[in-house]
Amino acid sequence: MIRFLIALLVALAPAALAAEGAAPQREEIALWPATPPGNGKVEGPEKIGSEGSGLGAVSNVAVPRMRVYRPAVPNGAAVLVAGGGGYFRIQLKKESTPAAEWLAAQGFTVFELIYRLPNDGWDASAPFMDAQRAMKIIRTRAGEFGVRPDRIGIMGFSAGGHLAGFTAYQPGRALYEGKDRFEHVSARPDFAVLLFPVVTLRKPYDTTRTRREIVGDKETPAAEAAWSLDTYATKDAPPTIIFAAADDPTTPPGHGILLFQTLVAAGASAELHLFRDGGHGWGLGEPEQVISQWPGLFTHWAQSLQIIEKRGE
């Protein structure tokens, strides 16, 4: 019965989102065959924000899943994309969906992650379980999607950048028990793209909604360290590119600078682009903004690492 209900919810979810003016219906892949691991329970249907900063953002997620964007001409690479929202909602309309559509237009096979949120009542580790599982499913099924299993990356915005970074730097962390065929491959992405990411939960950057949702209101230095990306930025980290704006009031550029410096000091491959303005939550950016250059910079970076080939080659 539980398996049937989850399958029904996944089948109905695209129609519900379309009714709210979201993106057209796409194939969706449930991350778990039955009840997801971890504690938590969500009452009622998913919610889609209709105004203000929450416009088009999803919350009250009961069924974690991936929305698939298949390119017309695949380039053999894939990206798992996670929108931000402070772990109390997921910015689809402003962040992950435009990025997914742009990536698919460039030939990437894209998986937009709709993950569980601590603010909905799930364990703080639930979104990290979902991201690990998503990476394993993509890699296991790479052949079905026309993707090379060694060219699967992860991209995240804000809190989604924190989620993406944690998945990249702690892929082997045992967050749940699993025994099916998807658990026989690595969750490590082959590259990471972090946009205005939450990097550290420590002072002086302990004011984010991400920190409150993950470790709570009480200051616990050990917990803050355990969930900060710079704690795990070692030489084994996948190649990482970071984008940030100097005037970001939510995740100041010190987050990205700290991660970049830590990765470089450890001997990992890292690149940082810091724009003079743009604020927070800029997604693809507007054409008149300098930050709108980031997709092109990402493309050149991916080509330099031979993740994708140059156009025309």
C-alpha positions as CSV (number, residue, x, y, z in Angstrom):
1,M,0.0,0.0,0.0
2,I,2.8,2.5,0.9
3,R,4.6,1.7,-2.4
4,F,1.3,2.3,-4.3
5,L,0.7,5.6,-2.6
6,I,4.2,6.9,-3.3
7,A,3.9,5.9,-6.9
8,L,0.6,7.7,-7.1
9,L,2.0,10.8,-5.6
10,V,4.9,10.9,-8.0
11,A,2.5,10.4,-10.9
12,L,0.3,13.3,-9.8
13,A,3.0,15.7,-8.7
14,P,3.8,17.0,-12.2
15,A,0.2,17.8,-12.9
16,A,-0.1,19.6,-9.6
17,L,2.9,21.7,-10.4
18,A,1.7,22.5,-13.9
19,A,-1.6,23.6,-12.4
20,E,0.3,26.2,-10.4
21,G,2.0,27.6,-13.5
22,A,5.2,25.6,-13.1
23,A,7.3,24.1,-15.9
24,P,5.6,21.7,-18.3
25,Q,5.2,18.1,-17.2
26,R,8.4,16.0,-17.3
27,E,9.5,12.5,-16.4
28,E,10.1,12.2,-12.7
29,I,12.1,9.5,-10.9
30,A,11.3,8.6,-7.3
31,L,14.5,8.3,-5.2
32,W,13.2,5.6,-2.8
33,P,11.1,2.5,-3.6
34,A,9.0,2.9,-0.5
35,T,9.1,5.0,2.7
36,P,12.3,7.2,2.6
37,P,14.9,6.6,5.3
38,G,15.1,8.9,8.2
39,N,12.5,10.2,10.6
40,G,9.8,12.6,9.6
41,K,6.3,12.9,8.3
42,V,4.6,15.4,6.0
43,E,0.9,16.2,6.2
44,G,-1.0,17.4,3.2
45,P,0.0,18.1,-0.4
46,E,3.1,19.8,-1.7
47,K,3.0,23.6,-1.6
48,I,4.1,25.9,-4.4
49,G,4.8,29.6,-3.4
50,S,2.6,32.1,-5.3
51,E,4.2,35.4,-4.3
52,G,7.2,37.3,-3.1
53,S,10.5,35.7,-2.6
54,G,8.8,32.3,-2.4
55,L,7.2,32.5,-5.9
56,G,7.5,29.1,-7.6
57,A,9.3,27.5,-4.6
58,V,8.2,24.1,-3.5
59,S,7.9,22.9,0.1
60,N,6.1,20.2,2.1
61,V,7.9,17.5,0.1
62,A,6.8,14.0,1.0
63,V,8.1,12.2,-2.1
64,P,11.7,13.1,-2.9
65,R,12.5,12.8,-6.6
66,M,14.3,14.0,-9.7
67,R,12.8,15.8,-12.7
68,V,14.5,14.8,-15.9
69,Y,15.5,17.2,-18.7
70,R,16.7,15.3,-21.8
71,P,18.7,17.3,-24.3
72,A,18.0,17.3,-28.1
73,V,21.7,16.5,-28.7
74,P,23.3,14.9,-25.7
75,N,26.9,15.8,-24.9
76,G,27.5,12.7,-22.7
77,A,27.6,14.6,-19.4
78,A,24.9,15.0,-16.7
79,V,24.2,17.4,-13.9
80,L,22.2,17.0,-10.8
81,V,20.8,20.5,-9.9
82,A,19.6,21.6,-6.5
83,G,17.8,24.9,-5.9
84,G,18.3,26.8,-2.7
85,G,15.8,28.1,-0.1
86,G,17.4,27.7,3.3
87,Y,16.2,24.1,3.6
88,F,12.7,25.4,4.3
89,R,11.7,25.6,0.6
90,I,13.3,24.8,-2.8
91,Q,13.7,27.6,-5.3
92,L,12.6,25.9,-8.5
93,K,11.3,28.8,-10.6
94,K,14.1,31.3,-9.8
95,E,17.1,28.9,-9.6
96,S,17.1,25.2,-10.4
97,T,14.5,25.2,-13.3
98,P,16.1,27.9,-15.4
99,A,19.5,26.4,-14.9
100,A,18.2,22.9,-15.8
101,E,16.7,24.3,-19.0
102,W,19.8,26.1,-19.9
103,L,22.0,23.1,-19.3
104,A,19.8,20.8,-21.3
105,A,20.0,23.3,-24.2
106,Q,23.8,22.9,-24.0
107,G,23.5,19.2,-24.3
108,F,23.6,18.1,-20.6
109,T,21.2,15.5,-19.4
110,V,19.8,17.2,-16.3
111,F,18.2,16.0,-13.1
112,E,16.4,18.6,-11.0
113,L,16.4,17.5,-7.4
114,I,13.3,17.9,-5.3
115,Y,14.5,16.9,-1.9
116,R,13.1,16.7,1.6
117,L,13.3,19.7,3.9
118,P,14.0,19.7,7.7
119,N,11.5,22.6,8.0
120,D,8.8,20.2,6.9
121,G,9.6,17.9,9.8
122,W,12.2,15.6,8.3
123,D,15.6,14.8,10.0
124,A,18.3,17.4,9.2
125,S,20.1,14.7,7.3
126,A,17.2,13.9,5.0
127,P,18.2,16.2,2.1
128,F,21.7,14.8,2.1
129,M,20.4,11.3,2.0
130,D,18.3,12.3,-1.1
131,A,21.2,13.9,-2.9
132,Q,23.5,10.9,-2.3
133,R,20.8,8.6,-3.5
134,A,20.1,10.7,-6.6
135,M,23.8,10.6,-7.6
136,K,23.8,6.8,-7.2
137,I,20.7,6.4,-9.3
138,I,22.1,8.6,-12.1
139,R,25.4,6.8,-12.2
140,T,23.7,3.3,-12.1
141,R,21.4,4.3,-15.0
142,A,23.9,6.3,-16.9
143,G,23.8,4.0,-19.9
144,E,20.0,4.4,-20.2
145,F,20.4,8.2,-20.3
146,G,23.3,8.3,-22.8
147,V,25.6,9.6,-20.1
148,R,29.1,8.7,-19.3
149,P,29.4,7.5,-15.6
150,D,32.5,9.5,-15.2
151,R,31.0,12.8,-16.3
152,I,28.2,13.3,-13.8
153,G,28.3,16.6,-11.9
154,I,26.3,18.4,-9.3
155,M,25.2,22.1,-9.2
156,G,23.6,23.9,-6.3
157,F,22.4,27.4,-5.4
158,S,22.7,28.9,-1.9
159,A,21.5,26.1,0.5
160,G,21.4,23.9,-2.6
161,G,25.1,24.8,-3.0
162,H,25.6,23.6,0.6
163,L,23.8,20.4,-0.3
164,A,25.8,20.0,-3.5
165,G,29.1,20.7,-1.8
166,F,28.4,18.3,1.1
167,T,27.5,15.6,-1.5
168,A,30.7,16.3,-3.4
169,Y,33.0,16.3,-0.3
170,Q,31.4,13.6,1.8
171,P,30.1,11.1,-0.8
172,G,31.0,8.0,1.3
173,R,29.3,9.3,4.5
174,A,26.9,6.6,5.7
175,L,23.7,8.5,6.1
176,Y,21.3,5.6,5.5
177,E,21.2,1.9,4.9
178,G,20.6,0.6,1.4
179,K,20.9,-2.7,-0.3
180,D,19.5,-2.4,-3.8
181,R,21.4,-2.1,-7.1
182,F,21.8,1.6,-6.8
183,E,23.9,1.3,-3.7
184,H,26.8,-0.4,-5.5
185,V,28.2,2.7,-7.1
186,S,29.8,5.9,-5.7
187,A,27.8,9.0,-4.9
188,R,30.8,11.2,-5.7
189,P,30.1,13.7,-8.4
190,D,32.8,14.2,-11.0
191,F,32.6,18.0,-10.8
192,A,30.8,20.5,-8.6
193,V,29.3,23.9,-9.5
194,L,28.4,26.0,-6.5
195,L,26.5,29.3,-6.9
196,F,26.4,31.8,-3.9
197,P,26.7,28.7,-1.7
198,V,26.3,28.4,2.1
199,V,29.8,27.0,3.0
200,T,30.3,27.3,6.7
201,L,27.9,27.4,9.7
202,R,30.6,28.8,12.0
203,K,31.0,32.4,13.1
204,P,30.9,35.0,11.6
205,Y,28.7,33.3,9.0
206,D,26.3,31.6,11.5
207,T,23.3,33.7,10.6
208,T,21.9,31.8,7.7
209,R,18.6,30.0,7.6
210,T,20.6,26.9,6.6
211,R,22.4,26.9,9.9
212,R,19.2,27.2,11.8
213,E,17.5,24.4,9.9
214,I,20.5,22.0,10.1
215,V,21.9,22.5,13.6
216,G,19.1,24.4,15.3
217,D,19.1,27.7,17.3
218,K,21.6,26.5,20.0
219,E,25.2,27.1,19.2
220,T,27.1,23.8,19.0
221,P,30.6,24.2,17.6
222,A,30.9,20.5,16.9
223,A,27.7,20.4,15.0
224,E,28.6,23.6,13.1
225,A,31.9,22.0,12.1
226,A,30.3,18.7,11.1
227,W,28.0,20.4,8.6
228,S,30.4,23.0,7.2
229,L,31.8,22.3,3.8
230,D,35.3,23.6,4.5
231,T,35.7,20.9,7.1
232,Y,35.8,18.3,4.3
233,A,37.5,20.3,1.5
234,T,40.4,17.9,0.9
235,K,42.7,17.0,-2.1
236,D,40.2,14.3,-3.0
237,A,37.4,16.8,-3.7
238,P,36.1,16.8,-7.3
239,P,37.0,19.9,-9.4
240,T,34.9,22.8,-8.1
241,I,33.9,26.1,-9.6
242,I,32.3,28.7,-7.3
243,F,30.3,31.9,-8.2
244,A,29.5,34.6,-5.7
245,A,28.5,38.3,-5.6
246,A,30.3,40.8,-3.5
247,D,27.1,42.4,-2.3
248,D,25.3,39.2,-1.3
249,P,23.7,39.9,2.1
250,T,22.6,36.3,2.7
251,T,25.7,34.4,1.9
252,P,28.5,37.0,1.8
253,P,31.4,36.2,-0.5
254,G,33.5,35.2,2.4
255,H,31.7,31.8,2.1
256,G,33.0,31.1,-1.4
257,I,36.4,32.6,-0.7
258,L,36.8,30.4,2.4
259,L,36.0,27.3,0.4
260,F,38.2,28.2,-2.5
261,Q,41.2,28.9,-0.2
262,T,40.6,25.7,1.7
263,L,40.4,23.6,-1.5
264,V,43.5,25.2,-3.1
265,A,45.5,24.8,0.1
266,A,44.5,21.1,0.2
267,G,45.7,20.6,-3.4
268,A,42.3,20.2,-5.0
269,S,41.2,21.8,-8.3
270,A,39.2,24.9,-7.6
271,E,38.1,28.1,-9.4
272,L,36.4,31.2,-8.0
273,H,34.5,34.0,-9.8
274,L,33.5,36.9,-7.6
275,F,31.2,39.5,-9.2
276,R,31.0,43.1,-8.0
277,D,27.2,43.0,-7.6
278,G,24.1,40.8,-8.0
279,G,22.9,40.2,-4.5
280,H,21.5,36.8,-3.7
281,G,19.3,34.4,-5.5
282,W,20.2,35.6,-9.0
283,G,19.7,32.3,-10.9
284,L,20.9,32.8,-14.5
285,G,21.0,36.6,-13.9
286,E,19.5,39.3,-16.1
287,P,21.2,40.1,-19.5
288,E,22.3,43.5,-18.3
289,Q,24.0,42.1,-15.2
290,V,27.6,41.1,-15.2
291,I,26.7,38.0,-13.2
292,S,24.8,36.7,-16.3
293,Q,28.3,35.7,-17.6
294,W,28.5,32.8,-15.3
295,P,27.0,30.2,-17.6
296,G,29.6,31.0,-20.2
297,L,32.4,30.9,-17.7
298,F,31.1,27.5,-16.5
299,T,31.1,26.2,-20.1
300,H,34.7,27.2,-20.6
301,W,35.7,25.7,-17.3
302,A,33.9,22.4,-18.2
303,Q,35.7,22.4,-21.6
304,S,39.0,23.0,-20.0
305,L,38.5,19.9,-17.8
306,Q,37.3,17.9,-20.8
307,I,34.0,17.3,-19.2
308,I,32.5,18.4,-22.5
309,E,33.9,19.1,-25.9
310,K,34.1,22.5,-27.5
311,R,31.3,23.2,-29.9
312,G,32.1,22.2,-33.5
313,E,34.7,19.6,-32.4
